[in-house]
Amino acid sequence: MMSCDRDELQQSHPVIRVFHVTIVMAPSAEFQTDSEKGRPKAVASNRSSTTGPGRRPATSRDHISTVALELFVENGFDDTSVDDIAEACGIARRTLFRYFPSKNAIPWGDFDEQLARMRARLADTSPGSAMSATLTAALLDFNSFPTEEAANHRRRMELILRVPALQAHSAIMYAGWRDVIADFAAARLRVPSDSHVPRAIGYLLLGVALAAYESWLGDTDRDLADLLTEGMAMVAHGIDG
């Protein structure tokens, strides 16, 4: 993804892949030692892959993201450095940057792959299907996750929605998400993607998703899929419907 030396020093984030911007964090924090931070060294996650003697642990975007989430929850996002995450994953700092361009991108996990999948799903839908029903199905699919991952997903969304240092990065990610929705709506309506109605539809669906997550995080008894469906029903029928 990037050359070695530049990756180690780079502190920019990708332009839209689904929400990005500059890292809101003092550069010196990335290079502090554990002793300088006045806290114990990061301990590898108990979810780390098991490997035999002399073998490096298996590495993936999902594994790095899961380990990082545990550290963010334990130590705080701002007080967890890229070096802490790399050490806990048992990889070099430069290796981590092959998977994520910045610390701010890590909570998003494999968001880009999911976004590409949603775009492909929408492109494969029947032109005769109702747009609201098609978008509802895509929204539910995009925000689905295995039951055993619910707690981890909740931690991820709490970070994304509530950590101030992540909001600038999130704004860019949201823009990429809205673009996928707007492109689909524009194709259905046979108008340019940057025209008003497709853009409005993109913002409407993002609002439905964010409102559903806020409610889900605030009430553990609510079901995320139900919240998304309720929000989409309101969009489909109109506020006065």
N, C-alpha and C positions, 0 to 999 in steps of 0.2 A: 504494500500500500504506500509506504514512504521509505526513503533511504535511511540507513541506520543512524548516522550522526545527527541528521536533521530531525529524526523522529524523537531522539532523546531530549532535544531542546525545544521542539515545537510546542506552542501553547495556543494554537488557533484551533478552530473546530471546523468541520466540514460545512460547506454551504448547502443547505437543505438536503437533507437526506430524509429527515422528518423532524425537525425542530432544532437549530444551532446558533452560536455567536461567540463572543470572547469569554475566556475563562475568568470568572470573577473571583480571583484568588491571588494573594501575594506570591510572586515567583519564588521567594525565599522559602516558602512553606514546603515546596516540593523537594528542597534539598536539606531540610533539617534532619538531623539524626534523631533516633529514638530518645537518646539521653537528653538532647536539647529540648525535646518536646515535654520532657518530664513525665513520661508514661511508659509502660512496658512495651516491648516490641510486639508488632502484630503477630498473632498466632494463626497458623494456617487453619482454614475452615475445616470443620469436621465433615464437610461435604466434599473435600478434596478427593481426587481420584486416587485409588490405591495402585501403587506401582511396585515392581520388584526392585531389588538392589541394583544400583547402577543405572536405573532407567529414570528419565525425566517424567514428572507427572503429566498426564494427558491434559492438554489445554484446549479450550474452546471459548467462544464468546460467552456462551451461557455460563460456563464454569467461572470465568473471571467476573462476570456480572454478579453471580450469586455470592461469591466470596466478598466482593466489594460491598454489596448490600449489607452483609453481616457486619463489616467493619464500619460502614457509615452509621448503622443503627447503634453500634456499641460506642464509637468514639465521636460521632458527629461527622457530617460531610466535610466541613471546612478543616477539621483536625485530622482527617485521613489523607495521607499523601499518596501519590502514584507509587512511590517506593514501598509504602506499607502494603499496598494491594499486590504489587509484584512479588514481594517477599512472602505474603500469605499464600499466594498461588504457586510459589516455588518456581517462578520464572524471572527472567531478566527484564529490566525496565523497558529495554528496546523491543523485547518480544511483546510486551503488553501493548505497545503503541502500534504493533502490526494488526491488532484486533480493534483497538479504539484510538481515535485521533486525540482524545483529551479525557481528563477525568470527568468532565461534565457529560460526556457521551456515554459513560459506562452504565448509569442507571437505566438508559433506554434499551440496553441489551441488543437483541436482533431486530430492532424496530424497522430498519431498512428492508430486511427480507420480508417481514410481515406486510409492509407497505406495498412492496412489489407483488406479493401474493394477492392483496386486495385489488390492486389495479387489474391483474390478470382475471380475477374472479368477476369483476364488473364487466370487463371486456367480453367475457364469455356468456353473459346473460342474454336472454331472448329480447330482441328489440320491442316485442309486443307486450312484455311484462310491465306492470305498473312501476313507475320509477320509485315511488315511496316504498313499495314492498321490496324491491330490489336493493335499495339503499339500507333498509332495515335489516335485511338478511346479511348484507355485507358488514354492517356495523356490529351485529351480534357475533358474526364469525371472527372479525378482527379482534374483538375484546373477549374472546373465550379463552379459557385456560383449564388445565386439569384440576380437579378438586384438591388434590394434594399440594398444588402450587398456590392455593388461595392466599395463605399467610405471606408467602414470599412476594406475591403480586401486590398485596396490600402495602407491604413495606416499600416496594418500588414506587407505587403511585403516591404514597405519602411524601416521599422524597421529591418526586417530580413536581407535585402540586404545591408543596409547602416550604421547600428550602429556597430562600431568597437567591442564593448564588446560582441556582439552576434556571431561574425564570427567563433570563435573556436567551439562553440556549434553547429552552423549551419553545420560545416564540418562533424560532426558526423551524423547529421540528413540526410545530402545529401548521406552519405555512405549507410545508411539504404534504402534510396529510390533507389539508383543505384543497390543495391542487389536484390530488387524485379524484376527490369528489367532484370538484368543479369541471375537470376534464370529462368525466363520465356524463355529468348533467349537460354540458355543452354539446356533446356528441348526440345525446338524445333529443335535445332541443334544436339542434342544427344551427347553433350560434357560436361565436368565438368563446374560447375558455375564459378570456379576461373580461367578458361582458358582465353586466350587473347581476342578472339572475343566477348564472352558474356560481358566481362568487358568493352570492347570498346563500345559496343552498349549501356551499362548503362551510360557511360560518354557522349556519343553522345546525348542521350535523355535529360540528365541533362543540357547539354549545350544549347540545343534547348529551354528548359523551362526557364533557367536563362536569355538567350538573349531576349526571348519574354517578360519576366517581366521587364527587363531593358528598353526595347522599350516602353512598356505599361506605365511604370511610368514616362517616359520622354515625352510622347505624349498622352494626354488624349483623342485625337481623334481616336487613334488606338484601334482596337478591339483585346482583348487578344486571343480569339479563332482563329482569322485570323492569328495572328502572330505565334501561335503554329502550325497551319496547314501549313503555308509557310515554317517554319523551318523543319518540318517533311517531306515535299515534297523534300526539298534539300537533306535530309538524304536518303530518299528512292531512289532518282535518282542519287545520287552521286554528288560531287562538279563539275564534268565535264559533268553532264547529261544535 
